[in-house]
Amino acid sequence: MRLLVTRPEPDATHTVQALRTRGHNVLVVPLLQTQTIDVAFSGPYAAVLMTSANAARALAPHPRAAELTRLPAFTVGARSAEAARAAGFGGVTSADGALADLVTLVASRFAGGSQPLLYLAGEDRAGDLAGDLGRRGVTVETAVIYRAVAAEHLPADLKQALSNARLDGALHYSRRSVSTLIELSRAAGVLDALLDLAHTCLSDEVAAPLRNAGARQISVAPRPDETALIGLL
């Protein structure tokens, strides 16, 4: 298949390698750029929570990174766990699922604890990890450590590929990137061509903007991880 991948680097490269190994042709057009945010923490904390690999990468240059990476880390899935280990965390536990799975895992370990947990978060995020855990008796401090900045115009190579029907499908990993893609495609006059593609989405949340826009072919991974997503192709 001729596939579009719009996720930011370095995750895009990982995805492209997996797709090309399976014989797919891939057009990589990142529509979001990740930026680190300078943030101060208080503490002490019992553990660190992350729902994105970007959070672990953003922590690396922080002056308290060495201190925090000595704490146990809990992540939503395998990719964020891998990034946490690469950032220096020694004890990493993955929920291997969605946000609700991370809530259940963390609540089982820390409900009623005396020290808060630190959630390293993005500026734009789905769900309310701190609120969900708070209702389960776990105190969480949220620190926004990165943001994803959206492109202002649809890149020329993507506009041309859509205009000339050179794509069969697209893989989608975040609601924000999907919403950006739809908005920029509409402004560029190629929205109908985009909606004609076969869209493969990490979750129902990611797929929602496509459904609202009228996409004709949408499939959703049975589990919110890349292996399950690519397995749908």
N, C-alpha and C positions, 0 to 999 in steps of 0.2 A: 504493500500500500504506500501511497504518497501522503505523508503525515506532517501535520503542523505541530510544533511544540513551542509554547510561548513562555514557559517558566523561566525565572531568572537563573543566571549562572551563580555558582558552579553546578547547581542541580541539573540544569539543562544538558550539560555535557554527559553526565551520568545516564540520563534518560536516552539521549541520542545513541550512546554506545550500546545500550540494551536493545534499542529498536533496530539498529543497523545489523547487529549480530543475528537478528531474526529475519533479515532480508528486506526490511522496510527502507524506503527513501524518506529522508527527513529534512524539512525546512525548519531551521531554528530561528525564531524571532522573539527574543525576550522583550516583553512589554512592561515589565516592572524592574526597577533597579533598587537593590537593597542598600540602605544607608544606615550606618551605626549612629546611635544617639548617645550623647554624653549623659550619664545618669548616676546619681548618688544612691548608695544603699545604706541602711542602718544596720540591723542585726543585733545580736547573733541569730543565726538561722539553724534549723534542724536539717533542712534539705533544700535542694534547688529543683524547680519544676520548669520544663520546657515543652512547648507544643510545636516547635519548628526548629529545623537545623540552623536557620538563620540566627536564632537566639544564641546558640553555642558559639557560632562564628563571631558574633558581635561582642561576646564577652572576652575573647582572646586578648585584645589590647587594653582592657580595663585594668586600672592599677590594683584592684582587689581580686583579679582573676585567680591568682595563686591560692588565695584564701578560700575562695568559693569552690574551686575545683577539688578541694579536700573533702567537701561535703558529699553525701550521697545525692545522686541526681535521678530524677524520674521523668521519663519522656513519653510522648504519646505513641510513638512508633519506632520502627527499626532505623529509618533514616535519621531522625533526630537523635536517637541513641548513638548511632555511628558518629555523628557530628560532635556529640558530647564527649565521647571518648577521644576523638581527635583533638578536642580543645583542652584535654588534660584531666577530665573527670575519671577517677579510678573506679568508683562504684556506681554503675549506671543500670537502672532497671527500666525496661520498656513495657508499656501497657499493651503493646502490639494490637492497637485498635483505634478507637475514636476518643473524643474528649470524655465521653461518659465512662469509658473503660479506665482512663487515667484517674478520674474522680474516684471511682470505686477502689482502685489500687491504692491510691494515696490515703484515702479515708480509712482503709483497713489498717494502715500502718501508723497514722498520726492523729487520729481522732482523740481529742482531749489532751493533747500534748501541751507542754508549757511554752515551747518556743515556736515562733511563726516559721512558715516556709516562704521562700523567695521564688516568685514566678517571674522569669525573664520572658517578657512578652513583646509582641510587635504592636505598632501603633494601630494598625487595622487588623482585627481578629474576630473570628466567629466564636460565639459562645461566651460564657462567663465562668472561667475556671475558679477564680477566687470566690465568687458568690456561691457557686455550686458546692465547693468545699466548705465554705463558711456554714452552710446549712447542714453540713455533716459533722460540724464540730472541729474543723481545722482552720486555723488562722493563717491567712496568706497575704503577703505584701507583694503587690504587683509593681514591677519596675519595667517601664517601656524602654527597651534597649536598641530597637531598630525600627525603621520604617521602610515601606516599599513605595517608591515614587513611580507613578505611571507615566508612560510615554504620552506625548501630546498629539502625535500624528501617527497614522498607520504607516509603517515603513514601506518604502516603494517596492521592495521585492515581494512582500506579502500581498500588497495591493495587486501587483501584476500576476502573482500566482492565482489569486482568487478570480481576477478578471478573465484569465485565460484557462480556467478550469484545470489547473495543474496540481490540484490537491484532491485527495479522496476523503481524508478525515483529519481530526484534531484530537489531541490528548489534553485534558484539563485537570489541573491540580489545585486550583484555588478559585473561590468565587470572585475575588478581586480581579484576577487576571481575565476571567471570563467576561466580567462586566466591562472591563477596559477594552477587550477585543471587540465586543459588540458595539460599544460606543464609537470607537475609532473606525470600525468598518462601516457603520451607518454614515458617519461624516465623510468617508471616502467614497460613498456610493456603491459599496460592494457587499452590503449586508445580506442581500438575498443569496449571493454566491456562498457566503459563509454559512448561512442557515441550511443550505443544501448538503453540506458535508455530513459525514458520520462522526458524531461527537461522542467521545469516550471520557467519562468523568469519574473522579475519585470518590465522589459521594453525591447524595441527593442535594445537599447544600450547594455544592459546586455546580450541579446541573440546573439549578433553579432559574438563573438568568436566561439560559438557553431556552428553557421551556416557556418562559414569559415572552421571549422574543419570537417564538414560533418555529424553533428548529424542528426539522422533520425526523431526524434519526438521532436518538440519544440513548446511550447505554451507561449504566452505573456499575462500578466495581462492587462485587459482593463483600469485599473488605476494603477499608480505606488504606491500601498500601499499593506500591507500584507494581509488585508482582501480580496482584489480582487485576490491576488496571490493564496492564499489557496483555494479560491472559485473555482479555475479551476480544483482542484483535484477530 
